[in-house]
């Protein structure tokens, strides 16, 4: 029942998102991916394992800065109240660069362990337990720190932001290239697992950064900085301008390209194959990233914030919607949660990475786990997760009370599942949060949180990650039981 605000600007922004992402993905395919494949196949042949791992670690940091959705975190900082969540505001503004850097370090560590896993043939299950248990333990500790617990949603959402269209293909190309080069890449599982680790380590990193900021920066200093910035009208809080987005787009791609060039030419002493195509692809990446960043700020973020801030008008009275609430409370709540579920379901089924993952899984399992079963399980899981995340904001549910039982259930299901389904399930969480879904859901959550007057609106993406893990593990167990029953019936009939 509301008019669309800034329709022209938002429409232009959404168009920029489409064009920018199209150019970026084409440039990634033509320009950056050949780097990853070449370095991955050549590096183990010409360098020792420690050097290989250092390169993989540095690449993990570089791809994080180049991830399109990472900019959504900084854009989200403008919607957080410094009075209600001082340390969350500080992490998203004055500490934005260290925040992205610590997330990158987490991805780098994950890339190193993922590469070692490819080379050594390690199981993913123990690595999940060893990473998840301290992460959950630290979450419980932070939950009892009044000024700091508002960062929990951000920390867990960071795990979803990292596994996008740059990180997954580039790190996988490098890791699988290394595994093939050392003769360990023939396993059907050689491409799975690294995405899972790249989702978990950044969560732990952001929590540690939050503890460090709390220990070194008093709340009074953060509030004073905010007041001074507001009084001076300065850019101390990183307010977005077109030039900021343009510079950010260039800064995200160029250092990554220079690093890959240095590895190729200095360390491997190889020449760039087909430099014209590579240069063309890199140019597309830079232009696409700049255009995407502009569209993200002026299109997706505005649309998500506007939609999120108006969703509560379905069930409660808000100033921005004259005549609200529009429906009886229970009906309005059902509409708001159903809207969130449909948003998650539709966005996930449209995600190109999920289609590719589904086809790969069907081929690797010889049809035992059909593409349609995986896609439906993941989509329903994401839809349910986003719906739970929205309910968390509406009813002010403590995030730890949701994360703790759900991840405990995931660990139990992991214990009883085969290695194949564990790899598929935990990686499926990473491919569902793309560069369009992330900023839209983030902005919607923050807008919704502001409208219903909660401290922060993060946490929806963390629910969108655990949903598909549970759904795919459950589906895998059901398929395992069904196959066992079929074999039992066949054996009984044969006897």
Secondary structure as a PSIPRED ss2 file (coil, helix, strand):
# PSIPRED VFORMAT (PSIPRED V4.0)

   1 X C   1.000  0.000  0.000
   2 X C   1.000  0.000  0.000
   3 X C   1.000  0.000  0.000
   4 X C   1.000  0.000  0.000
   5 X C   1.000  0.000  0.000
   6 X C   1.000  0.000  0.000
   7 X H   0.000  1.000  0.000
   8 X H   0.000  1.000  0.000
   9 X H   0.000  1.000  0.000
  10 X H   0.000  1.000  0.000
  11 X H   0.000  1.000  0.000
  12 X H   0.000  1.000  0.000
  13 X H   0.000  1.000  0.000
  14 X H   0.000  1.000  0.000
  15 X H   0.000  1.000  0.000
  16 X H   0.000  1.000  0.000
  17 X H   0.000  1.000  0.000
  18 X H   0.000  1.000  0.000
  19 X H   0.000  1.000  0.000
  20 X H   0.000  1.000  0.000
  21 X H   0.000  1.000  0.000
  22 X H   0.000  1.000  0.000
  23 X H   0.000  1.000  0.000
  24 X H   0.000  1.000  0.000
  25 X H   0.000  1.000  0.000
  26 X H   0.000  1.000  0.000
  27 X H   0.000  1.000  0.000
  28 X H   0.000  1.000  0.000
  29 X H   0.000  1.000  0.000
  30 X H   0.000  1.000  0.000
  31 X H   0.000  1.000  0.000
  32 X H   0.000  1.000  0.000
  33 X H   0.000  1.000  0.000
  34 X H   0.000  1.000  0.000
  35 X H   0.000  1.000  0.000
  36 X H   0.000  1.000  0.000
  37 X H   0.000  1.000  0.000
  38 X H   0.000  1.000  0.000
  39 X H   0.000  1.000  0.000
  40 X H   0.000  1.000  0.000
  41 X H   0.000  1.000  0.000
  42 X H   0.000  1.000  0.000
  43 X H   0.000  1.000  0.000
  44 X H   0.000  1.000  0.000
  45 X H   0.000  1.000  0.000
  46 X H   0.000  1.000  0.000
  47 X C   1.000  0.000  0.000
  48 X C   1.000  0.000  0.000
  49 X H   0.000  1.000  0.000
  50 X H   0.000  1.000  0.000
  51 X H   0.000  1.000  0.000
  52 X H   0.000  1.000  0.000
  53 X H   0.000  1.000  0.000
  54 X H   0.000  1.000  0.000
  55 X H   0.000  1.000  0.000
  56 X H   0.000  1.000  0.000
  57 X H   0.000  1.000  0.000
  58 X H   0.000  1.000  0.000
  59 X H   0.000  1.000  0.000
  60 X H   0.000  1.000  0.000
  61 X H   0.000  1.000  0.000
  62 X H   0.000  1.000  0.000
  63 X H   0.000  1.000  0.000
  64 X H   0.000  1.000  0.000
  65 X H   0.000  1.000  0.000
  66 X C   1.000  0.000  0.000
  67 X C   1.000  0.000  0.000
  68 X C   1.000  0.000  0.000
  69 X C   1.000  0.000  0.000
  70 X H   0.000  1.000  0.000
  71 X H   0.000  1.000  0.000
  72 X H   0.000  1.000  0.000
  73 X H   0.000  1.000  0.000
  74 X H   0.000  1.000  0.000
  75 X H   0.000  1.000  0.000
  76 X H   0.000  1.000  0.000
  77 X H   0.000  1.000  0.000
  78 X H   0.000  1.000  0.000
  79 X H   0.000  1.000  0.000
  80 X C   1.000  0.000  0.000
  81 X C   1.000  0.000  0.000
  82 X C   1.000  0.000  0.000
  83 X C   1.000  0.000  0.000
  84 X C   1.000  0.000  0.000
  85 X C   1.000  0.000  0.000
  86 X H   0.000  1.000  0.000
  87 X H   0.000  1.000  0.000
  88 X H   0.000  1.000  0.000
  89 X H   0.000  1.000  0.000
  90 X H   0.000  1.000  0.000
  91 X H   0.000  1.000  0.000
  92 X H   0.000  1.000  0.000
  93 X C   1.000  0.000  0.000
  94 X C   1.000  0.000  0.000
  95 X C   1.000  0.000  0.000
  96 X H   0.000  1.000  0.000
  97 X H   0.000  1.000  0.000
  98 X H   0.000  1.000  0.000
  99 X H   0.000  1.000  0.000
 100 X H   0.000  1.000  0.000
 101 X H   0.000  1.000  0.000
 102 X H   0.000  1.000  0.000
 103 X H   0.000  1.000  0.000
 104 X H   0.000  1.000  0.000
 105 X H   0.000  1.000  0.000
 106 X H   0.000  1.000  0.000
 107 X H   0.000  1.000  0.000
 108 X H   0.000  1.000  0.000
 109 X H   0.000  1.000  0.000
 110 X H   0.000  1.000  0.000
 111 X H   0.000  1.000  0.000
 112 X H   0.000  1.000  0.000
 113 X H   0.000  1.000  0.000
 114 X H   0.000  1.000  0.000
 115 X H   0.000  1.000  0.000
 116 X H   0.000  1.000  0.000
 117 X H   0.000  1.000  0.000
 118 X H   0.000  1.000  0.000
 119 X H   0.000  1.000  0.000
 120 X H   0.000  1.000  0.000
 121 X C   1.000  0.000  0.000
 122 X C   1.000  0.000  0.000
 123 X C   1.000  0.000  0.000
 124 X H   0.000  1.000  0.000
 125 X H   0.000  1.000  0.000
 126 X H   0.000  1.000  0.000
 127 X H   0.000  1.000  0.000
 128 X H   0.000  1.000  0.000
 129 X H   0.000  1.000  0.000
 130 X H   0.000  1.000  0.000
 131 X H   0.000  1.000  0.000
 132 X H   0.000  1.000  0.000
 133 X H   0.000  1.000  0.000
 134 X H   0.000  1.000  0.000
 135 X H   0.000  1.000  0.000
 136 X H   0.000  1.000  0.000
 137 X H   0.000  1.000  0.000
 138 X H   0.000  1.000  0.000
 139 X H   0.000  1.000  0.000
 140 X H   0.000  1.000  0.000
 141 X H   0.000  1.000  0.000
 142 X H   0.000  1.000  0.000
 143 X H   0.000  1.000  0.000
 144 X C   1.000  0.000  0.000
 145 X C   1.000  0.000  0.000
 146 X C   1.000  0.000  0.000
 147 X C   1.000  0.000  0.000
 148 X C   1.000  0.000  0.000
 149 X H   0.000  1.000  0.000
 150 X H   0.000  1.000  0.000
 151 X H   0.000  1.000  0.000
 152 X H   0.000  1.000  0.000
 153 X H   0.000  1.000  0.000
 154 X H   0.000  1.000  0.000
 155 X H   0.000  1.000  0.000
 156 X H   0.000  1.000  0.000
 157 X H   0.000  1.000  0.000
 158 X H   0.000  1.000  0.000
 159 X H   0.000  1.000  0.000
 160 X H   0.000  1.000  0.000
 161 X H   0.000  1.000  0.000
 162 X H   0.000  1.000  0.000
 163 X C   1.000  0.000  0.000
 164 X C   1.000  0.000  0.000
 165 X C   1.000  0.000  0.000
 166 X C   1.000  0.000  0.000
 167 X H   0.000  1.000  0.000
 168 X H   0.000  1.000  0.000
 169 X H   0.000  1.000  0.000
 170 X H   0.000  1.000  0.000
 171 X H   0.000  1.000  0.000
 172 X H   0.000  1.000  0.000
 173 X H   0.000  1.000  0.000
 174 X H   0.000  1.000  0.000
 175 X H   0.000  1.000  0.000
 176 X H   0.000  1.000  0.000
 177 X H   0.000  1.000  0.000
 178 X H   0.000  1.000  0.000
 179 X H   0.000  1.000  0.000
 180 X H   0.000  1.000  0.000
 181 X H   0.000  1.000  0.000
 182 X C   1.000  0.000  0.000
 183 X C   1.000  0.000  0.000
 184 X C   1.000  0.000  0.000
 185 X C   1.000  0.000  0.000
 186 X C   1.000  0.000  0.000
 187 X C   1.000  0.000  0.000
 188 X C   1.000  0.000  0.000
 189 X C   1.000  0.000  0.000
 190 X C   1.000  0.000  0.000
 191 X C   1.000  0.000  0.000
 192 X C   1.000  0.000  0.000
 193 X C   1.000  0.000  0.000
 194 X H   0.000  1.000  0.000
 195 X H   0.000  1.000  0.000
 196 X H   0.000  1.000  0.000
 197 X H   0.000  1.000  0.000
 198 X H   0.000  1.000  0.000
 199 X H   0.000  1.000  0.000
 200 X H   0.000  1.000  0.000
 201 X H   0.000  1.000  0.000
 202 X H   0.000  1.000  0.000
 203 X H   0.000  1.000  0.000
 204 X H   0.000  1.000  0.000
 205 X H   0.000  1.000  0.000
 206 X H   0.000  1.000  0.000
 207 X H   0.000  1.000  0.000
 208 X H   0.000  1.000  0.000
 209 X H   0.000  1.000  0.000
 210 X H   0.000  1.000  0.000
 211 X H   0.000  1.000  0.000
 212 X H   0.000  1.000  0.000
 213 X H   0.000  1.000  0.000
 214 X H   0.000  1.000  0.000
 215 X H   0.000  1.000  0.000
 216 X H   0.000  1.000  0.000
 217 X C   1.000  0.000  0.000
 218 X C   1.000  0.000  0.000
 219 X H   0.000  1.000  0.000
 220 X H   0.000  1.000  0.000
 221 X H   0.000  1.000  0.000
 222 X H   0.000  1.000  0.000
 223 X H   0.000  1.000  0.000
 224 X H   0.000  1.000  0.000
 225 X H   0.000  1.000  0.000
 226 X H   0.000  1.000  0.000
 227 X H   0.000  1.000  0.000
 228 X H   0.000  1.000  0.000
 229 X H   0.000  1.000  0.000
 230 X H   0.000  1.000  0.000
 231 X H   0.000  1.000  0.000
 232 X H   0.000  1.000  0.000
 233 X C   1.000  0.000  0.000
 234 X C   1.000  0.000  0.000
 235 X C   1.000  0.000  0.000
 236 X C   1.000  0.000  0.000
 237 X C   1.000  0.000  0.000
 238 X C   1.000  0.000  0.000
 239 X C   1.000  0.000  0.000
 240 X C   1.000  0.000  0.000
 241 X C   1.000  0.000  0.000
 242 X H   0.000  1.000  0.000
 243 X H   0.000  1.000  0.000
 244 X H   0.000  1.000  0.000
 245 X H   0.000  1.000  0.000
 246 X H   0.000  1.000  0.000
 247 X H   0.000  1.000  0.000
 248 X H   0.000  1.000  0.000
 249 X H   0.000  1.000  0.000
 250 X H   0.000  1.000  0.000
 251 X H   0.000  1.000  0.000
 252 X H   0.000  1.000  0.000
 253 X H   0.000  1.000  0.000
 254 X H   0.000  1.000  0.000
 255 X H   0.000  1.000  0.000
 256 X H   0.000  1.000  0.000
 257 X H   0.000  1.000  0.000
 258 X H   0.000  1.000  0.000
 259 X H   0.000  1.000  0.000
 260 X H   0.000  1.000  0.000
 261 X H   0.000  1.000  0.000
 262 X H   0.000  1.000  0.000
 263 X H   0.000  1.000  0.000
 264 X H   0.000  1.000  0.000
 265 X H   0.000  1.000  0.000
 266 X H   0.000  1.000  0.000
 267 X H   0.000  1.000  0.000
 268 X C   1.000  0.000  0.000
 269 X C   1.000  0.000  0.000
 270 X C   1.000  0.000  0.000
 271 X C   1.000  0.000  0.000
 272 X C   1.000  0.000  0.000
 273 X C   1.000  0.000  0.000
 274 X C   1.000  0.000  0.000
 275 X H   0.000  1.000  0.000
 276 X H   0.000  1.000  0.000
 277 X H   0.000  1.000  0.000
 278 X H   0.000  1.000  0.000
 279 X H   0.000  1.000  0.000
 280 X H   0.000  1.000  0.000
 281 X H   0.000  1.000  0.000
 282 X H   0.000  1.000  0.000
 283 X H   0.000  1.000  0.000
 284 X H   0.000  1.000  0.000
 285 X H   0.000  1.000  0.000
 286 X H   0.000  1.000  0.000
 287 X H   0.000  1.000  0.000
 288 X H   0.000  1.000  0.000
 289 X H   0.000  1.000  0.000
 290 X H   0.000  1.000  0.000
 291 X H   0.000  1.000  0.000
 292 X H   0.000  1.000  0.000
 293 X H   0.000  1.000  0.000
 294 X H   0.000  1.000  0.000
 295 X H   0.000  1.000  0.000
 296 X H   0.000  1.000  0.000
 297 X H   0.000  1.000  0.000
 298 X H   0.000  1.000  0.000
 299 X H   0.000  1.000  0.000
 300 X H   0.000  1.000  0.000
 301 X H   0.000  1.000  0.000
 302 X H   0.000  1.000  0.000
 303 X H   0.000  1.000  0.000
 304 X H   0.000  1.000  0.000
 305 X H   0.000  1.000  0.000
 306 X H   0.000  1.000  0.000
 307 X H   0.000  1.000  0.000
 308 X H   0.000  1.000  0.000
 309 X H   0.000  1.000  0.000
 310 X H   0.000  1.000  0.000
 311 X H   0.000  1.000  0.000
 312 X H   0.000  1.000  0.000
 313 X H   0.000  1.000  0.000
 314 X H   0.000  1.000  0.000
 315 X C   1.000  0.000  0.000
 316 X C   1.000  0.000  0.000
 317 X C   1.000  0.000  0.000
 318 X C   1.000  0.000  0.000
 319 X C   1.000  0.000  0.000
 320 X C   1.000  0.000  0.000
 321 X C   1.000  0.000  0.000
 322 X C   1.000  0.000  0.000
 323 X C   1.000  0.000  0.000
 324 X C   1.000  0.000  0.000
 325 X C   1.000  0.000  0.000
 326 X C   1.000  0.000  0.000
 327 X C   1.000  0.000  0.000
 328 X C   1.000  0.000  0.000
 329 X H   0.000  1.000  0.000
 330 X H   0.000  1.000  0.000
 331 X H   0.000  1.000  0.000
 332 X H   0.000  1.000  0.000
 333 X H   0.000  1.000  0.000
 334 X H   0.000  1.000  0.000
 335 X H   0.000  1.000  0.000
 336 X H   0.000  1.000  0.000
 337 X H   0.000  1.000  0.000
 338 X H   0.000  1.000  0.000
 339 X H   0.000  1.000  0.000
 340 X H   0.000  1.000  0.000
 341 X H   0.000  1.000  0.000
 342 X H   0.000  1.000  0.000
 343 X H   0.000  1.000  0.000
 344 X H   0.000  1.000  0.000
 345 X H   0.000  1.000  0.000
 346 X H   0.000  1.000  0.000
 347 X H   0.000  1.000  0.000
 348 X H   0.000  1.000  0.000
 349 X H   0.000  1.000  0.000
 350 X C   1.000  0.000  0.000
 351 X C   1.000  0.000  0.000
 352 X H   0.000  1.000  0.000
 353 X H   0.000  1.000  0.000
 354 X H   0.000  1.000  0.000
 355 X H   0.000  1.000  0.000
 356 X H   0.000  1.000  0.000
 357 X H   0.000  1.000  0.000
 358 X H   0.000  1.000  0.000
 359 X H   0.000  1.000  0.000
 360 X H   0.000  1.000  0.000
 361 X H   0.000  1.000  0.000
 362 X H   0.000  1.000  0.000
 363 X H   0.000  1.000  0.000
 364 X H   0.000  1.000  0.000
 365 X C   1.000  0.000  0.000
 366 X C   1.000  0.000  0.000
 367 X C   1.000  0.000  0.000
 368 X C   1.000  0.000  0.000
 369 X C   1.000  0.000  0.000
 370 X C   1.000  0.000  0.000
 371 X H   0.000  1.000  0.000
 372 X H   0.000  1.000  0.000
 373 X H   0.000  1.000  0.000
 374 X H   0.000  1.000  0.000
 375 X H   0.000  1.000  0.000
 376 X H   0.000  1.000  0.000
 377 X H   0.000  1.000  0.000
 378 X H   0.000  1.000  0.000
 379 X H   0.000  1.000  0.000
 380 X H   0.000  1.000  0.000
 381 X H   0.000  1.000  0.000
 382 X H   0.000  1.000  0.000
 383 X H   0.000  1.000  0.000
 384 X H   0.000  1.000  0.000
 385 X H   0.000  1.000  0.000
 386 X H   0.000  1.000  0.000
 387 X H   0.000  1.000  0.000
 388 X H   0.000  1.000  0.000
 389 X H   0.000  1.000  0.000
 390 X H   0.000  1.000  0.000
 391 X H   0.000  1.000  0.000
 392 X H   0.000  1.000  0.000
 393 X H   0.000  1.000  0.000
 394 X H   0.000  1.000  0.000
 395 X C   1.000  0.000  0.000
 396 X C   1.000  0.000  0.000
 397 X C   1.000  0.000  0.000
 398 X C   1.000  0.000  0.000
 399 X H   0.000  1.000  0.000
 400 X H   0.000  1.000  0.000
 401 X H   0.000  1.000  0.000
 402 X H   0.000  1.000  0.000
 403 X H   0.000  1.000  0.000
 404 X H   0.000  1.000  0.000
 405 X H   0.000  1.000  0.000
 406 X H   0.000  1.000  0.000
 407 X H   0.000  1.000  0.000
 408 X H   0.000  1.000  0.000
 409 X H   0.000  1.000  0.000
 410 X H   0.000  1.000  0.000
 411 X H   0.000  1.000  0.000
 412 X H   0.000  1.000  0.000
 413 X H   0.000  1.000  0.000
 414 X H   0.000  1.000  0.000
 415 X H   0.000  1.000  0.000
 416 X H   0.000  1.000  0.000
 417 X C   1.000  0.000  0.000
 418 X C   1.000  0.000  0.000
 419 X H   0.000  1.000  0.000
 420 X H   0.000  1.000  0.000
 421 X H   0.000  1.000  0.000
 422 X H   0.000  1.000  0.000
 423 X H   0.000  1.000  0.000
 424 X H   0.000  1.000  0.000
 425 X H   0.000  1.000  0.000
 426 X H   0.000  1.000  0.000
 427 X H   0.000  1.000  0.000
 428 X H   0.000  1.000  0.000
 429 X H   0.000  1.000  0.000
 430 X H   0.000  1.000  0.000
 431 X H   0.000  1.000  0.000
 432 X C   1.000  0.000  0.000
 433 X C   1.000  0.000  0.000
 434 X C   1.000  0.000  0.000
 435 X C   1.000  0.000  0.000
 436 X C   1.000  0.000  0.000
 437 X H   0.000  1.000  0.000
 438 X H   0.000  1.000  0.000
 439 X H   0.000  1.000  0.000
 440 X H   0.000  1.000  0.000
 441 X H   0.000  1.000  0.000
 442 X H   0.000  1.000  0.000
 443 X H   0.000  1.000  0.000
 444 X H   0.000  1.000  0.000
 445 X H   0.000  1.000  0.000
 446 X H   0.000  1.000  0.000
 447 X H   0.000  1.000  0.000
 448 X H   0.000  1.000  0.000
 449 X H   0.000  1.000  0.000
 450 X H   0.000  1.000  0.000
 451 X H   0.000  1.000  0.000
 452 X C   1.000  0.000  0.000
 453 X C   1.000  0.000  0.000
 454 X C   1.000  0.000  0.000
 455 X C   1.000  0.000  0.000
 456 X C   1.000  0.000  0.000
 457 X C   1.000  0.000  0.000
 458 X C   1.000  0.000  0.000
 459 X C   1.000  0.000  0.000
 460 X H   0.000  1.000  0.000
 461 X H   0.000  1.000  0.000
 462 X H   0.000  1.000  0.000
 463 X H   0.000  1.000  0.000
 464 X H   0.000  1.000  0.000
 465 X H   0.000  1.000  0.000
 466 X H   0.000  1.000  0.000
 467 X H   0.000  1.000  0.000
 468 X H   0.000  1.000  0.000
 469 X H   0.000  1.000  0.000
 470 X H   0.000  1.000  0.000
 471 X H   0.000  1.000  0.000
 472 X H   0.000  1.000  0.000
 473 X H   0.000  1.000  0.000
 474 X H   0.000  1.000  0.000
 475 X H   0.000  1.000  0.000
 476 X H   0.000  1.000  0.000
 477 X H   0.000  1.000  0.000
 478 X H   0.000  1.000  0.000
 479 X H   0.000  1.000  0.000
 480 X H   0.000  1.000  0.000
 481 X H   0.000  1.000  0.000
 482 X H   0.000  1.000  0.000
 483 X H   0.000  1.000  0.000
 484 X H   0.000  1.000  0.000
 485 X H   0.000  1.000  0.000
 486 X H   0.000  1.000  0.000
 487 X H   0.000  1.000  0.000
 488 X H   0.000  1.000  0.000
 489 X H   0.000  1.000  0.000
 490 X H   0.000  1.000  0.000
 491 X H   0.000  1.000  0.000
 492 X H   0.000  1.000  0.000
 493 X H   0.000  1.000  0.000
 494 X H   0.000  1.000  0.000
 495 X C   1.000  0.000  0.000
